[in-house]
């Protein structure tokens, strides 16, 4: 097994771990944003609450959840290792180095952007995930279907507060820029560079980085506006 520990200590091995966990989290985001769109079903939250119960009680989904938590922790941990390694191996800035001419802004600020997403995650998980797992969620009864934890009311209540909505919108800009570099960079690390396919991967990455965070930002914004009516 020493080859594995050696590989995980190498710079390329660490980048591979970042790429694989990052791409897994990209898949998580697709599922999460689609599930959250159920908040827009005009049925008093029934579809969303049924979905939340399905997600938290289905064994296969629980395994995926566990993989998500592990991926987040490993992705953050390896990003710290890699940036420490990069600082140590290049302690003196190049004398002639116009960083802004050599690379795009998101690629030079992945650490800051990742930190914004991480702070958002702590706030987000405390509000919903922690409440669902360990808090006291009110129950709601739907005729003929049964009793459910009313997670919908917790989410709807949270999005009546403008400052809470603002946190989501600002954080989604951070997520968008983080993804705009991370998506294509993961494919590069995996060695999937190809004259024909790389432009396609870059285009898909860019659109993904725009559409998914925009939807995540739109949900609290629309729910906030609805709460004013
Ligand atoms: C409109 C925006 C969002 C809403 C309404 C929302 C809603 C929720 C809710 C209700 C839960 C708790 C589900 C449960 O425990 O059954 C949850 C969990 C979670 N959310 Fe979000 N979310 C949003 C955006 C995001 C974003 C942008 C990220 C990541 C950057 C994220 C990451 C997570 C994670 C990692 C979990 C835990 C998942 C699990 O236990 O499997 N969420 N979210």
Boltz pocket constraint, residues with backbone or C-beta under 6 A from the ligand:
constraints:
  - pocket:
      binder: B
      contacts: [[A, 32], [A, 36], [A, 52], [A, 55], [A, 56], [A, 61], [A, 64], [A, 65], [A, 66], [A, 68], [A, 117], [A, 121], [A, 124], [A, 125], [A, 128], [A, 129], [A, 132], [A, 133], [A, 151], [A, 155], [A, 168], [A, 175], [A, 215], [A, 216], [A, 217], [A, 219], [A, 220]]
      max_distance: 6.0
